[in-house]
Amino acid sequence: MDLHGRSVRQDVRELGELLGDAVERHASPAAFDAVEDARTAAIDYRRGDAASREALQRLVEANDEAVNASVARAFTTYFELVNLAEERERVRSLREGEDAGTLADGLPAAVETLAERGASADDVADVLDAVRVVPTFTAHPTEARRKTVKATLVRVTDLLEELDQHRLTEREQANKLARLDALVESLWTTKQVRDRRPEPFDEARNVHWYLANAIFDQIPEVYDRLENALAEQYDDPPAVPEILDFRSWAGSDRDGNPYVTPEVTSKTLERQRHIVVEKYREALDDVSGVLSQDASRMDLEQVEESLNRDAERVPSLVSETRERYPDEPLRQKVLVMWRRLARIRDVRPGGYDDADEFLADIDVVEDALRANGADRIADEYLDPLERQVRTFRFHLASLDLRDHQEMHTGTLEETLEREGVDYAGMDEDERVEFLTEAMLQEEAVLDLADTEGLSEEATRVCSRFDALGDWHDEYGEAAIDTYCISMTERPSHVLEVLFFADQAGVVDLPGHCGLDVVPLLETESALGNARETMETLFDNEAYSAAVDARGNVQEVMLGYSDSNKENGFLAANWALNEAQRKLADITDDLGVELRLFHGRGGSISRGGGPMNEALLALPPETVTGEVKFTQQGESIADTYGNPYIAERNLEQMLNAQLRARYDAVSRGERDVASDRGDDIDPEWVEAMETMAPAAREAYRGLLDTEGFVSYFEQATPITVIEELNMGSRPASRSAERSVEDLRAIPWVFSWTQSRCVVPGWFGLGTGIEAYLDDGGDVETLREMYEAWPFFRTTIDNASMALARTEMEVAAEYAALADPDLRERIFPTIETEYGRASDAVLDVLESEELVGRDWLAESLERRNPYVDPLNALQVSLLRRTHRTDEAERTLRLTVKGIAAGMKNTG
């Protein structure tokens, strides 16, 4: 039986036709003709029927502003629709693969692999106990679509599913297509670019949508698939503990964003609790519908006893339910639970104190059903709810706080000066000693509520820590229990945050620490000094007590984005790999468990790429079982926007972590810290030690070229991106203009727009060439690619970034720069692109950079439609004076290219 009635080609064709009809109805005839002419010219060039892009360039130059606005809108809307068509094709592939039993990288495949490798049920139980995968959603401004546009696109997605999966009559199909036509028309007539920047709470609401509408309902499905897979492989399958957790920075990440205030964080916590509690109440409505069992037919003594206990707490709740459902104790109990959930945020008594109390009531109902032989009802209605409550508790997603270390240091200098302490004049050893003694003494040093006379920045820091205790009291410690410190360079930066938490009363050493303090290591110096920093901290009396109080676990965050921006693609990847190994050595030596937090962006150059492949490529000695990583911007939409795809991604990540953990355990204890195991040839490490420095030198040579920042400003749309209303956070950390000051997201976004993805490959070719010139051979590199997951993932990611680069288009952007700058810089970029492409193709033994058929097909489908947007963007950037309409069109080209490339930053 065919599962589907449509194909991606049909979806793309029909959506394109509907868009064309909308353009013809609502735009001028000249605009409609211009869109068609641009499309034809781009296709002719891509097919080889035109020798160059000159015809396309002449077309956009000849159009008036109103016509070009329609051209930008048409191609931008086209990509919004094509992305949905390709998403639908991914769902088809998943459903067909599952039906045929050929779906790789899922949970059944993971369990089967472990069983084939000889893992016993006890071995698997140990792996499950260790594994915990923690996606962490951030509010980084890489999601370029308006909320209104996203809502319309969701409705288009639903219609495509109905047309594809449902058997429809001719009339029903016509009605669906008419509705689809109306939605496409709505997209065409809707403003595509935001009039204002989203506020931090808007960004939090966006994250909440994915958690509540895609992820929440998929959690029971994921656990169910894992339990079924275990039952197929083992006679006595192990129980599955909680192996998924979700966290968020949206509404709590203050680094570089002054608009994230304690008030915003309070609103975020409150809304998250409201959302998840309402989801539980909806689930209890469903449960109640199947619990109409008569007490005379079942032994429900335990339920009656539970109701009696409820009556002692809040008599009115129970008396009302008994009157409403006489002789139906199960339904009575569920209604009491439903009402107690409502009272969590109520001034009236009777609400649940925490999620564990709610779980205990779920167990009462479930145990009663199973005791009376109603296992199917318990399996279908109670088990899923229990999984959801154990995953999302009463906070939906735990929040991480974050700020730059300079803010903490500056605040301490101000506040301690009022107490007669010259913190600014202390050296590092003195600061460590002072902070340690202050935390170990009984009396508080600071009154965080007294902010009179402090700077705005210091007031914010004090107010945040002052509010932390209130948040713990109101929402529970687990709702917001982590603090990340950006640009951590030395031990005092970590101790400063612990000191503030101590002054706030959420830390009371040695017995209690209500906060994980997480250093974010992102610069070359921070990564290089990691051992010295962590040894100092673990030897510190106060900090070691705090780690012990947190279960002897130290979380360390690695910054992929800034490391790449500082060191270049290959050198950053190698430095991060080595830093992870060193951190594993340090924590192993000191008897502390390491939890790595990978600060990955959506793009290849910011640590992005397929998450399951990235997890498998981690150094084996770092795979303790727990792994945490950021998911940002459009990568959240791509990963979790569709429930089928959300479940698939969660399965792939768990598949990778289960396998990686079992591999790490099987590998056994290392005799010496430098031992990488039998799988990593020392010759491969030597190759990387040759390639990485050469690649970094080439990359730094580019950035240090005189006039490079000016070239970047002139040859990319960075100035436009900085003004886009995409996120609440400013694009730069200060008003200065330098590569170091620029945030990684707009840095990558700008290069991507100009079709020259420098951060994704520059230096790679030089690095490989240096290795070959030093006596290395390409056969060794091919062995590394085949047998070393780290190197394979690095090359594959570079290959994708190279494939997305179009040097002919990039040359048009380079022509925008002053001639002397262009001649000084662009040839270097062009030469390195050719060097990197040749080197990657040689390693892959391929004639094509794109090894995945679906990606090659997608690029072939997209490139002719991105070309008009690039040509129009270049034309508009060339103008020294732009009207308001031209500015709006320019911003729209940025959005359209982002949708076409399926990547911003």
N, C-alpha and C positions, 0 to 999 in steps of 0.2 A: 504494500500500500504506500502510495506517495504521501509523504508528510506535508509537502508544500505544493502550492499551485502557481508560484511565481519564481522568477530568477532575478539576480541583481541587474542584469542588462535590461529586463523589462521595467524594473523599478526606476532605474536611472532614466531610461527613455521616456517613460510616462510622466515622471516628475518634471523632467526637462521640458516636455511638451506643455504641461500645465503651467509651468513658469513662463514659457514663451507666450502662451495665451494671455496670462496676466499682464505681461509687459505690453503686449499689443493693445490690450483694453485700456490700460491706465497711463502708458507713456505716450509721448508724441510719436508720429510716424518716423521722424528723423532719429529719435532715440532707439526705436525698435530696429531700424535698419543699421544703426551704428553697432548695436549689440551683435547682430547677425554678421556684419562685416568683420568685426573684431574676432568673433569665434572662428569664422572661415579662414581669416589670415593666420591665426595662431595654429589651426589644424594643418594648413598648407605647409607652414614652417616645420612643424613636428613630423609631418610625413615626408619631408624632403622635397616637396613641390615648390618651395620658395627657398632661395639661397640664404636669405638672412631675415632678420626681424624688422627690417626697415619699413615694410608695408604696414605692419602693425603699429609701429611708432608714428608713421605719418598719419594714420587714422586717428589716433588719440590726440595728436597735436592739432588736427584740423577741426575736431569737435568743439562746439561751444560748451560752456560750463554746465548748463542744464543737461545736455546730452551726456557728457562725461559722468555726471552724477548718476544718471540712469544706468550707464555701463557698469559703474562700480557696484551699484545696488544689485544689478542683474547677476553678475558673476559671484558676488558674495552670497546672495540667496541660493544660487545654484549649488554652492559648496555646502551650505547648511543642509540642503536636501540630499545631495550625494552622500554626505556623511551618514545620514539615516539609512540610505539604501545599502551602504556597505556594512553598517551595523546589523541590519536585517540579515545580510548574507552571512555574517558571523554567527548569528543565532541559528540560521538554517544548518550551517556546518556542524554546530554543536549538537543540535537535535538529531541530525542524521548519523553523526558519529556515535552518539549515545545509543541510538536505536540499533546500529549495526555492531555495537560492542568494540569499536575501533578507536574510541576517544583516548588519546594518550595524555599523560601528565595529570590525570585526575586522582581522586582518592582510591578508587579500586586498583588503579595501576600501582600506586605507592604501596598498598598493602600486599599486593601480589609480588612486587619486587622484593619486599622484606621477607616474605615467606619463601620465595625461591632462593634467597641468599641464606636460608637456614635460621632465620629469627624465630624463636619460640614465642608463645603467647606472653610469657613473662618478660622476654626481651622487648617485645612491642609495648607492653605496659610501661616499662621503664622509659622508653622513648616518648610515649605519650605524656607521661608525667613531667618530662623535661621540656617538651615543646610548648611554646606559646608565641603566636604570630600577632604582632600589634601594628596594624596600619594606623598612621597618625595623620589626620587631615589638617592641612594648613590653609591659611587665608592668603597665601601669596598671590599677587594679582596677575595670574596668567589665564584667567577665564574671561575671554573677550566678549561673550554674548550677554545681552540684556536678559533679565529674568523673564520679561514678557515674551521675548523671542523663544527662550527655552521652553516656556509653557506651551506655546503653539507647536513647537517641534515634538514635544512629548505626545501631543494629540495626533500628529502625523504618524509617529511611531506606532501608536495603538492601531491606527487605521491600516497601516501596512501589514501589521500582524494579522488583523482580521481578514484582510484580503488574501493573505498567504496561507493561513492555517485553517480557515473555516470553509466548509462547503456551503457556498452561497447560491441562491437562485439568481437568475439574470437580473431580476428587479432589485434584489438585495445588493448585488454587486454594483449596479448602477447607482444606487443610493450612497454606497460607500465612496465611490469615485466622485460623486457630486460633492460630498462632504470634504474629500481630499482637495478637490478643486477650490473649494471655499477657503480652506486653510492655507493653501499656497497663495491665494489672492490676499489673504490676511497678512502673510509674511511680506509680500511685496509692498503692501500699503502701510506697514509698521515701521516706525523709526528704528534703525538698526544700531545707532550709536547712542550711548547714554549721555544725557544732558548734565549729569553730575556724577561725581565719584561716589561709589558705594561707601557707606559708612561701615565701620567694623561690625556692627550688629547685623547689617545686611549680609556680610560675608559669613557670619555665623549661621544665619538663617539658611544660606545656600548649602552649607555643610549639613545642617539638620535635615534638609530635604532628602539628601542621598541616604543618610542614616535611617530615616523613618520610612522612606518610600521604596527603597531598593534593597538595602542590606538587612533590615529588621526581619522581613519575612523569609529571607533566604537562609538565615542562620540554622533553623531546624532542618532544612533540606541538606545542608552541608553535613551536619552531625549524623543525620539519618543515613546518608550515603556511606559515611565512614563506618558506622556501626554495621550496616549490611555487608560491607566489604570484609570486615573482620569476621563476621559470622560465616561467610563463605569459605574463609581460609582456615579457621580454627574451630575445633570442637567446643572449646571453652574460651570464647573470645574475651579479651580484657575490656573492662569498663573504660569509657572515653571521658576523661576529665575536660574541663574548659581549656581549649587550646587556641581560642580566638579572643581578642580584646580590641577595643577601638578607643582611640584617643583623638584629641583635637587641639589645635592652636588657635582656632577661629574665636575671637573674642577675648583671648588671653595673651597673645603674642605682642608684647610691647616694643620689641626691638625695632627702632627706627620709626615707630608709628605712635606719635603722641596722642592719637585719637582713641587708643585702647586704654580706657580709664578703668578704675575699679567699678564704676557704675556700669560700664559695658560688660565687664566680666560677671557682675551680679545678675544682670539681665539675661546673659547667656546661660548661666547656671540654672536660673529659674525657668527659662524656656525649655531647656533640655529636660528638666525634671517633668515639666508639664506634658511635653510630647510623649515621653516614654510611659508615664502613668496613664495617659489617655489610650495609648496602644494596648496596655494591659487591660484596661476596662473594655475596650472593643473585643479583645480576645475572650474575656469572661462572658460577654454577651453571647458569643458563639457557644461557649461551654454550657451556659445555662440552658440553651436550646435543646441540648441532648441529655440533660439531667432531670428528666421528669419521672424518674423511678419512684414507685410507691414504697414507703417505708415498710409496709407489711410484707413485701416480697424480698427484702434485703435486710441483712444484719448491718445496721448503720449506727451502732452504739458509739463508736469513736467520733463520728460526725456530731452526734447529739451532745457528747461531752464537750467537744470543741465549741459548739454553739452556746452551751451553758457558760463556758469560760468567757466567750464574747459578751454574753448577757451581763456578766459581772462587771465588765469594763464599761460597756455602753448599752444599757438595757433597751433603750428605744430602738436601736438598730435591729436587734434580734426580734423584739416583739412585733415590729412592723412586718418583717419578712415571714414570720410564722403565720401571721394573719393572711398574708398574700399567697403563700404556698403551703397550705396545711398538708401534712403527711408527705412532704417532699423535702426531707432534710438536706439532701445534696444541693438542690436548687436554693434552699434557704442559705446554706453556707456560702455558696458562690455569690449570692446577692449581698450578703454581709461583707464579703471580701471586696466586691465592687464599690460598696459605699465607704469602706475603710480607705480604699485608695483615694476616693474623692476628698477625704478629710486630711490627707497628708499636707495639703496647702491651706487647710481651713483653720479658723480660730477655734472651732469646736473640737473636743477631744475625740479620741478613738481612731485616729489615723495610724498607719503603720510607722513604727520608728525607723525601720530599715528594711532592705530587700530580703534579708534573711527571715524576718518575721513573716513576710508575704510568702516566701518559699515554703515555710513550715505549714502554712494553711493549704498551699497547693498540694503538699505531701499528704495532708489529711484526706483531701478529696480523692487523690490518686490511689492511696492505699486502700480506701474504702471500696473503690471500683474494682481493684485487682482482687481484694479479699472476697468479692462477690462474683468473680468470674467475668467482669466487664473489662477485660484487658484491651479490647479493641478501642473502646471509648477512651481509655487512659492513654493508649499509644497515639491516637490521632488528635486528641484535644488537650491533654494535660502535659505530655512529654514535650511537645513543641513550645508551649508556654514556659515550662520550666527552663528549657535551654535559653530562651530569650531573656528571662529574668536573670539567670546566672551570667549572661553575657553583658546585658545593658544595665542591670541593677536599677537604681532610681536616678541615675545621672546620664543615661544614654551613651555618653562618651566622656571619659575622664579628661580634664583639661590640663595642659602643660602651661605654666607661666614661662615667659622668656624675656630677657632684656640684655642689653650690651653691658659688658663688664665695666666700661667707663662710667655708666650711670651709677652703679653701686659704689665704686671707688669715690666718685665725686660727691655722692650723698654722704658717705662716711666722713669725708674731709670736712664738709659743712657742719654736720650734726655734732661730730666729736669736738670741733673747734669751740662750740658753745660750752662743752664740758671741760675745756682747758686741755684737750688732748691734741697734739700736733700730728695727726695721722699723715698729713701731706708730707711732712718732713721725715717720716720713717723710711728706712730701706726695707727690702722684702723680708728679711729675717725678723726685723722688729715688728713688722705688721703681723706676721704669722704668730709671733709670741703674744702680742697684745690681744689679737682676736681669740686665741686659744684660752688665755687666762680669763677674758671677759665672759666667754661662754661657760666656763667651768665654775665661775663664782655664782653665788645665789642671787645677789642683787642685780637688777637690770641697770644697764648703762644709759639707755636712751628711752625717752618717752615718744614713741612713734606718732602719737596723736598730736603732739606739739610741733606744728610745722610753721609757726609764726616766724617770719623773717627768712625762711628758706627760699631758695630758688624754685622755679616752677618744676624743674627736673627732679630736684631732691624731694619736693613735696609729693610728687607722683610716686616715687619709690617708697617713701615712708607710708603713704596712704595705702599702697598696694599690700605691703606686709601687714599693716594694721588691720586690713580687711580680711587677711588670710584666715585668722582665727575664727572670725565670724562665718566665713564660708564653710569651714570645717564643722562648726557647730550646726549650721543650718542644713547643709547638703551631705555631710559625711566626709571624712578625710579622703576617701578614695575618689571623690568627685574632682579634686584638684590637689594633687599630691606630688607634682614634679616641677622643678625649676631649672630651665636650661640657661646657660650663661654663654652668650655669644662672644667670640674672640677671646676665649680663655687662653692666657699665656703663662700664668704662674699660679702657685698654690693659693696665694692670698685672694685671688679672684673667686675661688671656690669657697674659701672660708668666710668671705664677706657675706655671701648669701646665707650661709648657715648661721652666721652671727645675727643677721636681720631676722631670720626665722626664730632664733632663740629669743630675741628681744620681743617678738610678737607673741610668744607663748606657745608656738606650735612645735617647738623643740625644747625638751627638758632632759638634758644629758645627766647621767649616762643611759637612763632607761627608756626614753621616748624620743623619737624623731618622726615628725609627721610629714616629712618632705624628702624626696629624692633630689639631691643636688647634682646636676648633670653638667660637667664641663663640655663645651662645644669646641672641638679642636679643628681648626680650618686653615691655619696658615702653615707655611713650611717650618717656621720656628716652633710653633705649638706642637706639631706632629713630631718634630725632631727631639723636643724636650719632654715628650710624654712620660718617659720613664722617671726622669727626675721629679716632675710635677706629681705624679701619682705616688711615688715612693714617699715623698715628703708628706703627702696627705695621709697615707695609710699609717705612717709612723707617728702622726699627730694624735695626741691623746683625745682631743675633742672630736676630731673627724673620724677616727677609728671607732669611737663609741657610737657615732651617728650611723656609720655603715653597719655596724653590728646590730643596731636597733632596727635597721631596715632589712634584716634578714641576711646580712653579710653579702649583699649584692651591690655592685657599683655599676651604674649606667654611665656610659661615655658616648657622646654624640660626635660623629665625624661629618665635617662639612664638605660635601662634594663640590658644591657650586663655587665657593670662593677658592678652594684649592685648585680647581680647574682654571679659574680666572687668573690666579697667580702663577701657576706652573705649566699650564698647557695640558692637553688631553692625556698623552701617554705618561708623562712624568707624574701627573696628579693621580692617575689610576694606580701606578706602581707605589707611590708614596702612601696612598691610603691602604693598599694591600699590606705593605710592610708595617704601617702604623697599627693595623689591626693585630698582626702577629705579635708585635712588641707589647701591645696592651694585654694580649692573652698571656704572654710570658710573665709580665709584671703581676697580674692578678693571680696567676697560678703560683708564682713564687711566694706571694704573700697570703695565700689561702683565701682569696676573695673571689666570688663568682662574678664574671663579667657579663654585662648585658650591653651589646652594641646597639646604638641608635644611628641608623644610616640616614643622613640628611640629603636624600636624593630629590632632584627636581624631575620635571616631566621630560626634559630634553636629554639627548645622549650626553651633551656636554655638561649637564648638571647632574650626572649620575643616573639618568633615566635609562629606559630600555626594558625588555621583558623582565618582570620581577622574579619569576621562578628561575630564570637563567642566572640572574644576579645572585640569588640566594645560594644556588649550587656552586657558584664561582667563588664564594667566600673561603678564606683560608680555613682548612678543617679544624685547626686548633681553636678557632674563635666560635665554633658552632656549639654553644652551651645548651641550645634548645630554645631559649628566648631570643627573639629578634624583633626589633622595632624599626620602622622606617616611615619617612614622610611621604605623603601623596598630595600632589598640588595641582591647582588650577584645572586646566582642561584634562589632565590625566585622571582626575577624580570622575569627571563626566564620562570619559572613555571607559573607565574601569567599572563604574558603578551606576551609570545612567540607565542601563537595561538590566532587569533582574536576572535574565539568563546569563548574561556576560558577567554580572557581579558574582554569581555563584561559581561560574567557571574560574574566574580569577582567584577567588578565595581557595578553591580546590587546588589550583596550580601552586599557589604559595604554600599551602599545607603539604602538598605532595613533595615539593622541593625541601622543605624544612624537615619533614619526617625522614626522608632519604639521607639528607645531609647529617642529621643527628645520628642516625644509625651508622653511617660511614665513620663519623667522628668517634663513636664509641668503639666500633670494630677496630679502628686504627690503634687503639690502646694508648697507654701512657708513653710519652716521649722520654727518652733517656736524657737528652740535652735540649736546651731551649732552641738551639739553632737547627735541630732536626726537623725537616719539613715532611718526613715520611717517604716511603718508597716510591710514591707516585710522581714526585717532583724531582727531576734530574737536576743536580747542581749546575750542569752546563746551561740549563734554561735560566736559572737565576742569574748566572754570569751574563747571559745575553741581555736580560732586562737591566742589569746594572750598567751595561754599556749603552743600551738604547735610551733609557730614561734621561740620563744627564744630557745627552746630545740633543734629544727632543726638547728638553727644557731650555737649553741654551739657544736653540733656534727660535723657540716661542718668545723668550724674553728679548731676544734680539729684535724681533718684530715690534714688540710693545715699546721697547726703548728707542726705536728709531725716531729721530727728530721729527716732530710734527705728527706723530701717530694719532694722538687724541684729536687733533684738528681733522685729520683724514677720516677718522671714525665718525666724527660729527657730520662731515660733509658727504660721505659716501654711504651712509646708512640713515634710516629714518629715526634715529635716536631722539632727536628733539621733538618729533611728533609723538613718539611713544611715551615720552615723559609727560606729555600733556593729556594723554588718553585717560578717560574716566573708567579705568579698569579695576583699580583697587584703591583701598583707603590709605595705603602706605606710600610715602614719597619715593621717587625712583632713585634718589641719591641719599647717602647718609649725611651729607652736608652740602653747602652751597658751592663747594669747590668742584672743579672739573678735572678729574683724573680717573684713570682706569681703576685704581685702587679704591677710590671713593664710590664709584658707580656700583650699584647693586648687580648681582649676577643675572637676575631675571631680565632687565632691560638690555643688558650686555648681550645675552644670547638671543633675545627676541629681535634685536636690531640686525644682527648678522643673518638670522634666519629669514627675515623679511627681504634682505638683499640677495637671497639665494646663494650666500657664501658662508657656509656654516663653519667658519674658522675655529670656534671653540671645540668642534667635534672631531677635528683631525689634524690641525696644524702641528707640525713637529714630528708626527708619526713617521713620515717618509724619511726625514733626516735621521731619525733615531735608528730605523731599520738599516739605512744606508751606512751609518756609522758602524753598526754591528758587522755588516758584511765586509766593510773596508778593514775591520780589525781582525779578519780571519774567520769570521762566522760564515755559515752557509745556509742557503734557503731551505734545505732539507730539514735542518734543525728547527727552523721556524715552523715548518709544516708539521713536524712532530709535536711541537709545542701546541699548535692549533688543534691537533687531533686529540691530544691526551691531557691538556692542562685547561680546565674550565676557565680560569682567570684569563688566560691569553686568548682563548677562543671567544669569550664574551667581549673582550677589548677589541679584537679585530672585527667581530660582527657588528658591534656598535659603531665603530669607525666607518665600516662599509656602508651602513645605513646613512650616516651623516654625509659621506662622500656622494652617495647616490642622490641625496636631496640637494646637493650643491649643483648649480648651473653656472659655469664660469662665463658663458656668453652674456647671461643676464647680469651677473656680478660686474662684468666690465662696463655695462651701462650705468650702474650705480657708481663705479669708480670714476667714470667720466664726469660725475658731478663735483669731484674734488678739484682743488687748484692743480694745474698741470704739474708743478714741481712736486707736490705731495703725491699725486697719482703715480708719477714716474719713479718716485722713491720707494713706494710701498706696494702698489698693486702687483708689479712683476714678481715680487717676493712671494706674495700670496699665491699667485698663479703657478709659479714654479713649484712651490711646496704641494699644491693640490695635485699636480701631475706626478710628483715624486711619491706622494702618499697613495694615490690611486694605483700606480704601477706596482708599488710594493705590496699593497693589499691583494691585488689580483694575482700577483706572483705567489703569495702565501696560499691563497684560496685555489690556485691552479684553475682559474676561471677567466672567462672573457667578459663577465658581467659582474658589476658590484652588488647587484641585488640577487641574493640566492633564494629568496622566498617568492614563490609564484604569485601569491596574493599581493605582496608589496609591489612587485613589478607591474602587475595589472593595475593596481591602484595608482601608481605614479603615471602610467601611460594614460589612464583615464583623466587624471587631474592636470597634468602639465599644460595641455593646450588651453585650459581655462584659467590657470594661474597667470599665464603669460600676459593677457590683456591687463590684468590688475598690476603686475609689475611695470609694464610699459606706462600705464597711467600714473602710477606712483612716481616713477622717475620724472615724467613730464611735469608733474605738480611740484616735486622737490626742486626742480631746476628753476622755478620761478622765484624771483626775489620778493615779489609782492603778490599775496594771494587774497582774494576776496573771502568773505565768510563762507560762501557756498563752496569755493575751492578748498577751504580748510576742512569743511565737513566731508567733502569727497575724499580728500587725502586721508582723513581718519578712517573712512569706510574702507579704503584700499588696504589699510593695515589689518582691519578685521577680516576682510575677505581673503587676504594672503594667509593669515593665521588659520582660517578655516580650511583653505585649500591645502596647506602644508600639514594640517592636523597637528600643529605645534606652534607654540609661542616661545616660552622660555622655560 
